[in-house]
């Protein structure tokens, strides 16, 4: 029989150096006998308090399988009544759970509505699915204070009678007791003595709270997701589908971050979509048919839908940095204030448009199409063969390389003939990105790193092209408002010079 002595996994020290330990025992086991404990002269028990924790999810438990907790907490403690919604996202650290106060229920027995701001954050996972309660933990809590001869508290036992239930097709109902002991003084060995008294009631050291038990049950009850196609290792199909799967997972992760308006999230979401699109385009001999073209088009749509949010973010950073780099005598008028006002409005509009796209049916359909593609890809004949894998990847790389070379040549011709060089350079950049992502997929990291430096330079050129137009508009706006547009003219000239420096380096790209 266990002695109930706390193990290293259950005995802890709090920030105030108060040893604690947790225990779990059978339901309705009864309180431990505290008579005769060394140093304990009296005990004071609180009135019972009811605490409820209710998990919400879709019928197929999409949130649970994604590591997301959406729940409502309630307590009827007269001294501290509380009700709040809680959302835990997979990347959140302890203390970063999102909380929103919950109003009292309008009608007894009617499930409260999930707050729109929380629903929005997980919409990319739910993709339109309804949510409802899927599990509940109900605790009836009594806290017992152990006191010494001077009526000072030297320990506390928090006892919860726990009832856990899951709902749905496979229901579960479990009952047990949880005890948490905290020592705040008293004689040496009090914690061990209390452990022995608890052991006599059938309690044993335990760290896992009921919330973890409910999460485990929900994950086990969730239907397994359809398996993704893996194929034979070394085949072209396995390489392409593995790459697509990696960036589909990244897209899902960045979706959550973008909805929380985290830095660089929209950019990384676009990168994930662009990598998938580039892989499908560059390795078109591997997957073929109308599903491929449809997926490419929808990934292109997503990139365009998110572009204003990303462009606004980049331009604000670059123009703000350029203003700060100017000598004070060249900054005439409220330049930074005008820049801040412009981008505050632009950011808000671009973010609203981005979230609208992510909340829309088209995006939900795209996410579903990506998963179906990964589960049942339209592979070309021989794509699953290991023997043909290296040959197919090599041929696709050569094609992408040739495409990039042609686009660079076209950009040089446009510069020499005073044609639309900005568009031509942008086309070269897109071809370079496709080649870069293809080299990543094919496993040639050295070439990919070199191409990254090249496409970065071409990307800076595109940012400067967009920036010049914006600086011209800001200068005109300043003039129309009676301010001095001189500083924006200076910045325009510098952006033009920086773009020309990139153009001078363009011939070297043909030697990539």
C-alpha positions in Angstrom: 0.0 0.0 0.0 1.3 3.4 -0.9 2.5 5.6 2.0 1.4 8.8 0.2 4.7 10.5 0.7 5.1 13.2 -2.0 7.4 12.3 -4.8 9.7 14.6 -6.7 7.0 15.1 -9.3 4.4 16.3 -6.9 6.3 18.1 -4.2 7.0 21.7 -5.2 8.1 25.0 -3.8 6.1 28.1 -4.6 7.5 31.6 -5.2 7.1 32.3 -1.5 8.9 29.1 -0.6 5.7 27.2 0.5 6.0 23.5 -0.1 2.9 22.1 -1.9 1.8 18.6 -3.1 -1.1 17.2 -5.0 -3.1 14.0 -4.5 -5.9 12.1 -6.1 -8.2 9.6 -4.5 -11.5 7.9 -4.9 -14.8 9.7 -5.0 -16.5 10.5 -1.7 -13.5 9.0 0.2 -14.1 11.3 3.1 -11.8 13.9 4.6 -8.5 12.8 6.2 -8.3 12.5 10.0 -6.3 15.5 11.2 -6.5 14.7 14.9 -3.1 14.4 16.7 -1.0 16.1 14.0 2.1 17.6 15.5 1.7 21.4 15.7 -2.0 21.4 14.7 -4.4 22.7 17.4 -7.5 23.6 15.4 -9.0 23.6 11.9 -11.3 25.9 10.1 -13.2 24.8 7.0 -14.7 27.1 4.4 -18.2 26.8 3.0 -18.4 24.6 -0.2 -17.9 26.5 -3.5 -18.8 25.1 -6.9 -16.4 25.7 -9.8 -17.2 24.7 -13.4 -15.0 24.4 -16.4 -16.7 23.7 -19.7 -14.9 22.9 -23.0 -16.4 24.0 -26.3 -15.5 22.4 -29.7 -16.9 21.3 -33.0 -18.6 17.9 -33.2 -15.5 16.4 -34.7 -13.3 18.0 -32.0 -11.1 20.1 -34.4 -9.9 22.4 -31.6 -8.8 19.6 -29.3 -6.9 17.8 -32.1 -5.2 21.1 -32.9 -4.1 21.7 -29.3 -6.6 24.5 -28.7 -8.6 25.0 -25.6 -11.8 27.0 -25.7 -13.7 27.0 -22.4 -15.8 28.9 -20.0 -15.1 29.1 -16.3 -17.7 29.8 -13.6 -17.7 29.9 -9.8 -20.4 30.6 -7.3 -18.1 31.7 -4.6 -20.0 34.5 -2.8 -16.8 36.4 -2.0 -15.3 36.1 -5.5 -18.0 35.2 -8.1 -16.4 34.9 -11.5 -17.3 33.8 -15.0 -14.9 34.2 -18.0 -14.1 32.7 -21.4 -10.6 31.3 -21.9 -8.7 30.5 -25.1 -5.4 28.7 -25.0 -3.6 28.5 -28.4 -0.9 26.0 -29.1 2.0 28.5 -29.0 0.9 30.3 -25.9 3.2 30.1 -22.9 1.9 29.9 -19.3 0.1 33.1 -18.4 -0.7 34.1 -22.0 -4.2 32.5 -22.1 -6.7 34.9 -23.5 -9.5 35.7 -21.1 -12.8 37.6 -21.7 -15.4 38.2 -19.0 -18.6 36.1 -19.5 -22.0 37.5 -18.7 -24.4 35.5 -16.6 -26.6 33.1 -18.7 -29.7 34.6 -20.1 -31.8 31.4 -19.7 -31.0 28.5 -17.4 -29.8 25.6 -19.4 -29.1 27.6 -22.6 -25.4 27.5 -23.7 -23.8 30.9 -23.8 -22.6 32.2 -27.1 -18.8 32.1 -27.8 -17.5 35.7 -28.0 -16.9 36.9 -31.5 -13.3 37.9 -30.8 -12.4 34.4 -29.6 -14.4 32.7 -32.4 -12.5 34.8 -35.0 -9.1 33.6 -33.7 -10.0 29.9 -34.2 -12.0 30.3 -37.4 -9.2 29.0 -39.5 -9.3 25.7 -37.6 -13.1 25.5 -37.4 -13.7 26.6 -41.0 -17.3 27.3 -40.4 -18.1 24.4 -38.1 -20.5 25.0 -35.2 -19.2 24.8 -31.6 -21.0 23.5 -28.5 -20.1 22.1 -25.1 -18.1 18.8 -25.4 -17.0 18.3 -21.9 -17.4 19.6 -18.4 -15.6 19.5 -15.1 -17.5 20.3 -11.9 -15.7 20.8 -8.6 -17.2 21.2 -5.2 -14.4 22.7 -3.2 -13.8 23.0 0.5 -10.7 24.6 1.9 -9.5 23.6 5.3 -7.1 25.8 7.3 -4.8 24.1 9.8 -3.8 26.3 12.7 -1.3 26.2 15.5 -1.8 27.1 19.2 -1.7 30.9 18.4 -4.4 30.3 15.6 -1.9 31.0 12.9 -2.4 29.1 9.7 0.4 26.6 9.2 -1.1 24.5 6.3 -4.0 24.4 4.0 -5.8 21.5 2.4 -7.9 22.3 -0.7 -10.3 19.4 -1.3 -12.2 19.1 -4.6 -14.9 16.5 -5.2 -14.5 16.3 -9.0 -17.0 15.2 -11.6 -15.8 15.0 -15.2 -18.1 14.3 -18.1 -17.7 14.3 -21.9 -20.7 14.7 -24.3 -21.4 13.4 -27.7 -21.7 9.9 -29.2 -19.2 8.5 -26.7 -20.1 9.9 -23.3 -17.9 9.6 -20.2 -18.6 10.2 -16.6 -15.9 10.0 -13.9 -15.7 11.0 -10.3 -12.8 11.4 -7.9 -11.3 13.6 -5.2 -8.4 15.9 -5.7 -6.4 17.3 -2.7 -3.8 20.1 -2.8 -1.7 20.6 0.4 0.2 23.8 1.0 2.5 24.2 4.0 3.1 27.7 5.4 4.8 26.9 8.7 4.6 24.4 11.5 6.9 21.6 12.5 9.3 19.8 10.1 7.7 16.8 8.6 4.1 18.2 8.5 3.8 17.7 4.8 4.9 14.1 5.1 2.5 13.5 8.0 -0.4 15.0 6.0 0.6 12.7 3.1 0.2 9.7 5.4 -3.3 10.8 6.6 -4.4 11.3 2.9 -3.0 7.9 2.0 -5.3 6.4 4.6 -8.3 7.8 2.6 -7.0 6.1 -0.6 -5.3 9.2 -2.0 -2.0 8.9 -3.9 0.4 11.6 -5.1 -0.7 13.0 -8.5 0.2 15.9 -10.6 -2.3 15.7 -13.5 -5.3 18.1 -13.0 -8.8 17.2 -14.2 -8.4 19.7 -17.1 -5.5 17.5 -18.5 -7.7 14.4 -18.1 -10.5 16.0 -20.0 -8.2 17.1 -22.8 -6.9 13.5 -23.1 -10.4 12.1 -23.3 -11.4 14.6 -26.0 -8.3 13.9 -28.1 -8.9 10.1 -27.8 -12.6 10.6 -28.8 -11.7 12.7 -31.8 -11.9 10.9 -35.2 -8.4 10.4 -36.6 -7.7 12.8 -39.4 -7.4 11.2 -42.9 -3.8 10.1 -43.5 -1.7 12.2 -45.8 -0.2 10.4 -48.8 3.5 9.7 -48.1 4.7 7.5 -51.0 8.0 5.8 -51.5 10.9 7.6 -49.9 13.1 9.1 -52.6 10.4 9.5 -55.1 9.5 12.8 -56.7 5.9 12.5 -55.4 7.1 12.0 -51.8 9.4 15.0 -52.0 6.8 17.3 -53.4 4.0 16.2 -51.2 6.2 16.3 -48.1 7.2 19.9 -49.0 3.5 20.8 -49.5 2.5 19.2 -46.2 5.2 21.1 -44.3 4.0 24.5 -45.6 0.4 23.6 -45.2 1.1 23.1 -41.5 3.0 26.4 -41.5 0.1 28.1 -43.1 -2.3 26.8 -40.4 0.1 28.0 -37.7 0.5 31.5 -39.2 -3.3 31.8 -39.6 -3.6 31.8 -35.8 -0.8 34.3 -35.4 -2.2 36.6 -38.2 -5.6 36.6 -36.4 -3.9 37.7 -33.2 -2.2 40.5 -35.2 1.3 39.3 -34.4 4.3 40.8 -36.0 5.3 39.3 -39.4 2.4 36.7 -39.3 0.7 37.9 -42.5 4.0 37.8 -44.3 4.8 34.3 -43.2 1.3 33.2 -44.1 1.8 34.5 -47.6 5.3 32.9 -47.8 3.7 29.5 -46.9 1.1 29.9 -49.6 3.7 31.1 -52.2 6.0 28.1 -51.4 3.1 25.7 -52.0 2.1 27.5 -55.2 5.7 27.6 -56.5 6.2 23.9 -55.8 3.1 23.0 -57.8 4.2 25.2 -60.6 7.9 24.2 -60.7 7.2 20.5 -60.4 4.2 20.3 -62.6 5.3 16.9 -64.1 4.8 15.4 -60.6 1.2 16.4 -60.0 -1.1 17.1 -62.9 -4.7 17.8 -63.8 -7.4 20.4 -63.1 -7.1 20.1 -59.3 -3.5 21.3 -59.6 -4.4 24.4 -61.6 -7.4 25.1 -59.3 -5.2 24.9 -56.2 -2.5 27.1 -57.8 -5.2 29.7 -58.6 -6.6 29.7 -55.1 -3.2 30.0 -53.5 -2.5 33.0 -55.8 -5.8 34.5 -54.7 -4.8 34.2 -51.1 -1.4 35.9 -51.6 -3.1 38.8 -53.4 -5.8 39.1 -50.7 -3.1 39.4 -48.0 -0.7 41.6 -50.0 -2.0 45.0 -48.9 -1.5 44.1 -45.2 2.1 43.0 -45.9 2.9 45.9 -48.2 1.6 48.4 -45.6 3.8 46.8 -42.9 6.9 46.9 -45.1 6.4 50.5 -46.4 5.8 51.9 -42.9 9.0 50.3 -41.6 11.0 51.5 -44.6 9.7 55.1 -44.8 9.9 55.6 -41.0 13.5 54.4 -41.0 14.3 56.6 -44.0 12.9 59.7 -42.2 14.9 59.0 -39.0 18.1 58.6 -41.1 17.8 62.1 -42.5 19.7 65.0 -41.0 17.3 67.2 -39.0 17.6 70.1 -41.3 16.1 68.0 -44.2 13.0 67.2 -42.2 10.6 70.1 -42.8 7.2 70.0 -41.3 5.3 67.3 -39.4 6.7 64.5 -41.7 6.6 61.7 -39.2 3.1 62.6 -38.0 1.8 62.5 -41.5 3.5 59.1 -42.1 2.0 57.7 -38.9 -1.5 59.0 -39.7 -1.4 57.5 -43.2 -0.2 54.1 -42.1 -2.6 53.9 -39.1 -5.5 54.1 -41.5 -3.8 51.9 -44.1 -3.0 49.2 -41.5 -6.5 49.2 -40.2 -8.1 48.9 -43.7 -5.6 46.2 -44.8 -6.0 44.2 -41.6 -9.8 44.3 -41.9 -9.5 43.1 -45.5 -7.1 40.3 -44.6 -9.3 39.1 -41.7 -12.4 39.2 -44.0 -10.5 37.0 -46.5 -9.5 34.6 -43.8 -13.0 34.4 -42.4 -14.6 33.9 -45.9 -15.9 30.8 -47.5 -13.3 30.9 -50.2 -10.4 30.6 -47.7 -12.2 27.8 -45.8 -12.7 25.9 -49.1 -9.0 26.4 -49.9 -7.9 24.9 -46.6 -10.1 22.0 -47.2 -8.8 21.6 -50.8 -5.2 21.6 -49.5 -5.9 18.8 -47.1 -7.7 16.7 -49.7 -4.8 17.2 -52.1 -2.4 16.0 -49.5 -4.5 12.9 -48.8 -5.2 12.0 -52.4 -2.8 13.8 -54.7 -3.3 13.7 -58.5 0.1 12.2 -59.2 1.4 11.8 -62.7 2.5 8.4 -63.9 5.8 7.4 -62.4 5.8 10.2 -59.7 5.6 7.6 -57.0 8.7 5.7 -58.3 11.9 6.1 -56.5 13.9 5.4 -59.7 12.2 8.2 -61.5 12.3 10.6 -58.6 15.8 12.1 -59.0 15.4 12.5 -62.8 12.0 14.3 -62.4 13.3 16.7 -59.8 16.4 17.4 -61.8 14.4 18.2 -65.0 12.1 20.5 -63.0 15.0 22.4 -61.5 16.6 22.9 -65.0 13.3 24.2 -66.3 12.9 26.7 -63.4 16.5 27.8 -63.8 16.0 28.4 -67.5 12.9 30.4 -66.7 14.7 32.6 -64.2 17.6 33.2 -66.7 15.0 34.3 -69.4 13.3 36.7 -67.0 16.6 38.3 -66.0 17.5 38.7 -69.7 14.2 40.3 -70.3 14.7 42.7 -67.4 18.1 43.7 -68.8 16.6 44.3 -72.3 13.9 46.5 -70.7 16.6 48.5 -68.9 18.6 48.9 -72.1 15.6 49.9 -74.2 13.9 52.2 -71.6 11.0 49.8 -71.4 8.9 48.8 -68.4 11.9 47.6 -66.4 10.1 47.7 -63.1 7.6 45.1 -64.2 10.4 43.0 -65.8 12.5 43.0 -62.7 9.5 42.1 -60.6 8.9 39.2 -63.0 12.5 38.1 -62.6 12.1 38.2 -58.8 9.1 35.9 -59.0 10.9 33.5 -61.3 13.9 33.6 -58.8 11.6 32.8 -55.9 10.2 29.8 -57.8 13.7 28.5 -58.5 14.7 29.1 -54.9 11.8 27.2 -53.5 12.4 24.4 -56.0 16.0 24.1 -54.9 14.8 23.9 -51.3 12.5 21.1 -52.1 15.1 19.3 -54.2 17.6 19.4 -51.3 20.2 21.8 -52.6 20.6 24.2 -49.7 23.7 25.9 -50.9 22.0 27.0 -54.1 18.9 28.0 -52.2 20.9 30.3 -49.9 22.5 32.0 -52.9 19.2 32.5 -54.5 17.8 33.9 -51.3 20.3 36.7 -51.4 19.4 37.4 -55.1 15.7 37.4 -54.6 16.1 39.6 -51.5 17.9 42.2 -53.6 15.1 42.0 -56.3 12.5 42.2 -53.5 14.1 45.4 -52.2 13.8 46.8 -55.7 10.1 46.1 -55.8 9.7 47.7 -52.4 11.5 50.8 -53.6 9.2 50.9 -56.7 6.1 50.8 -54.5 7.7 53.2 -52.0 8.4 55.8 -54.6 4.8 55.9 -55.6 3.7 56.2 -52.0 6.2 59.0 -51.3 5.0 60.9 -54.3 1.4 60.6 -52.9 2.5 61.7 -49.4 4.3 64.7 -50.9 1.3 65.7 -52.9 -0.9 65.3 -49.8 1.4 67.5 -47.7 1.3 70.2 -50.3 -2.5 70.0 -50.5 -2.8 70.4 -46.7 -0.5 73.5 -46.7 2.5 71.6 -45.4 6.0 71.3 -47.0 6.5 68.3 -49.2 10.3 68.8 -49.5 11.2 65.9 -47.3 9.2 63.4 -49.2 10.9 64.7 -52.4 14.3 64.0 -50.8 13.1 60.5 -49.8 11.8 59.9 -53.3 15.2 60.8 -54.8 17.0 58.4 -52.4 14.6 55.6 -53.2 15.2 56.2 -56.9 19.0 56.0 -56.4 18.7 52.9 -54.3 16.6 51.2 -57.0 19.2 52.1 -59.7 22.0 50.5 -57.6 20.0 47.3 -57.6 19.5 47.6 -61.4 23.3 48.0 -61.9 23.8 44.6 -60.1 21.3 42.9 -62.4 23.8 41.5 -64.9 25.5 39.6 -62.1 22.3 37.6 -61.6 22.8 35.8 -64.9 25.8 34.2 -63.2 23.9 32.7 -60.3 
